Amino acid sequence: MNDHTDEPAAAGAGADGIGDGTRAVRAGLPEPVKNEPPLPGPVFAAHFHLPGDVAGPYTYGRDTNPTWTLLERAIGELEAPGQEVDTVVFASGMAAVSAVLLSQARTGDTVVLPDDGYQALPLVREQLEAYGIHVRTAPTGDDAQLTVIGGAKLLWIETPSNPGLDVCDIRRLVEAAHAGGTLVAVDNTLATPLGQRPLELGADFSVASGTKGLTGHGDLLLGYVVCRDPELAAAVRRWRKIVGAIPGPMEAWLAHRSLATIQLRAQRQWANALAVAEALADRADVTGLRYPGLPADPSHKTAARQMRGFGSVVSFTLPDRAHAERFMAALHLVEDATSFGGVRSTAERRGRWGGDPVPEGFIRLSAGAEDTDDLVADVLRALDAAGTGV
């Protein structure tokens, strides 16, 4: 753990001795074969030749696919460099979330969720309770989930939280949970494996939507789960088979192709997010500014101990709904869209969806890979325009 509370945790070479950029470019590639491409194209197959007894890795398209295999290997190398892990890819982030929760919890068990996490978690809670699983909740900030984990089967952590960007101490929560026999899953979507590695911090599951920063181009849906324990991974994989929540081979191939640039994208996005946050810090029309990379942010010290980069998302609040909508309409470079982590900057008035306990003027902005000066200028110009009421 990094001892410096004002800087992100070191992001140098991993346990395998190579840096993140090199690892990302090479992750999951097969051994080179003369006259074959470095990354083979997607395998579109519902079934595979299977004479005689069932044997070998590929039998039926709902179970396994060579394109998934390479992608799963690549994600595992990014999430836990130099370690033996099992990765299972899914059709979406929510498919991955559901697989972990529903493969581990049984009727009568208790699950702990954050009450300030992704807006689909309340739907998950309803389903868990319908199955007779008890659900407790607490906020992400101040490690509040520590107060409700006693006797739980699984603790679900989301850090940084979406959209409020609170951070909890993963190591602290993991140690307390494991002491009581509780498994720990960490939603790593916002941080990405380059920004945070939950398995290295002791978590049992690292879960994420690969739709966002992992692949970064806004052109596919994907989810994944990474485990160090093969038995936990087997239960997750069995759940995928039962519900059929499998990614298409084209999506898996696009995701693997996109991984090669994750370091380049993340470094620019993180720098842009910090620049936007710094530019907003002194604005009279902005309140509730949150970005873990700001030294003044309430979560900064905790984030700096466990994160290797602070992510692409900045959140803040404008005076009211109308003011926020004028701001959104005045943006030129920032697209009005609900996702985050892409190469093109996006933002939205988050309250338009309902379900998130945020003010009507709350904005979630995801910094893309534009030139920093251009992005900051666009945001400040849009704020000025929104303030005039035009």
Disulfide bonds with the S-S distance in Angstrom:
none
